Amino acid sequence: QVQLVESGGGLVQAGGSLRLACEASGRAINIYVMGWFRQAPGKEREFVGAITRSGSTTFYADSVKGRFTISRDNAKNTLYLQMNSLKPEDTAVYYCAADLLPPVVRHEAKAYDYWGQGTQVTVSS
């Protein structure tokens, strides 16, 4: 029901910052828990962060805590991921995802119902 499109990826030096956006269409995102995931070559897709419907609570993988911030603007139907102090290990394709009416905020990629196409983030050393 909802279509998601990520943007904002690119090439950045270690220690730099990027802000990713995920624009939704087709349905308002306020009905979804929203999440960010990433996948590096040869690795499984992994959880980065998630945010509740109202934006009141956020969750992060240990690897990004203190560096990444997830937020949402329901009026603009957009999800964001602010990434600071980037490391080469952060290099991956980043995906946004929507989870419809979950019983709890979930960290498993398979639990999410809708996905964007991904945006590449490359961090050079």
C-alpha positions in Angstrom: 0.0 0.0 0.0 2.9 2.3 0.6 5.8 3.1 -1.7 9.2 4.1 -0.2 12.0 5.9 -2.0 15.4 6.5 -0.2 17.8 9.3 -1.1 20.8 11.1 0.3 23.4 8.4 -0.1 26.9 9.1 -1.5 30.6 9.0 -1.0 31.9 10.6 2.2 35.2 10.5 4.1 35.5 8.9 7.5 34.3 11.2 10.2 31.9 12.9 7.8 28.1 13.0 7.8 25.2 12.2 5.6 21.5 12.6 6.0 19.3 9.9 4.4 15.6 10.5 3.6 12.9 8.0 2.8 9.9 9.6 1.1 6.6 7.7 1.2 3.7 7.8 -1.1 0.4 6.0 -1.4 -0.4 6.1 2.3 0.5 8.1 5.3 3.4 6.7 7.3 1.9 7.6 10.6 0.3 4.1 10.7 3.6 2.4 10.4 6.6 1.7 12.6 9.5 2.7 10.4 13.0 1.2 10.3 16.4 1.6 8.6 18.4 -1.4 7.6 21.7 -1.8 5.7 23.4 -4.5 3.7 27.1 -4.7 2.9 28.5 -7.0 0.2 28.6 -10.6 1.3 26.6 -9.8 4.5 23.1 -10.2 5.7 20.8 -7.3 5.9 21.1 -5.9 9.3 19.0 -3.6 11.6 20.2 0.0 12.0 17.3 1.7 13.8 13.6 2.0 14.2 11.1 4.6 15.3 7.6 4.3 16.7 4.6 5.7 14.9 4.5 9.0 16.8 8.3 9.3 16.8 8.4 9.3 20.6 10.8 6.3 20.9 13.8 5.2 18.9 15.9 2.1 18.8 19.4 1.6 17.5 21.9 -1.2 16.8 24.8 -1.0 19.1 27.2 -0.4 16.2 25.5 3.0 15.5 24.4 4.3 18.9 25.6 7.8 19.6 26.4 8.4 15.9 23.1 7.9 14.0 19.8 9.5 14.7 16.5 8.3 13.3 13.6 10.7 13.0 10.3 11.1 11.2 8.1 13.9 10.0 4.7 12.5 9.5 3.3 15.7 8.1 5.9 15.4 5.3 5.5 11.7 5.1 9.2 11.3 5.4 11.7 9.2 7.5 15.2 10.4 8.1 18.5 8.9 9.2 21.2 11.4 10.3 24.6 9.7 10.2 27.5 11.4 11.9 31.1 10.3 12.6 30.9 7.8 9.7 33.3 4.9 9.6 34.3 2.7 6.7 32.4 -0.1 8.4 29.2 1.8 7.7 29.6 1.3 4.0 26.5 -0.4 2.7 23.2 -0.1 0.8 20.7 1.5 3.2 17.1 0.7 3.1 14.0 2.1 4.8 11.1 -0.2 5.7 7.6 0.0 7.0 6.0 -2.4 9.5 2.2 -2.3 9.6 0.6 -2.8 12.9 3.4 -4.7 14.7 2.7 -6.0 18.2 6.1 -4.6 19.2 8.9 -2.7 17.4 10.7 -5.4 15.6 14.4 -5.6 14.5 14.1 -8.4 12.1 14.1 -7.5 8.4 11.7 -10.3 7.6 9.1 -8.7 9.8 8.8 -5.5 7.7 6.1 -5.3 5.1 7.3 -2.7 2.7 10.8 -1.7 1.5 12.5 1.0 -0.5 15.0 0.3 -3.3 18.0 1.4 -1.2 20.6 4.1 -1.4 24.4 3.5 -1.5 26.6 4.9 1.3 30.3 4.6 0.8 32.7 5.8 3.5 36.4 6.1 2.6 39.2 5.9 5.0 
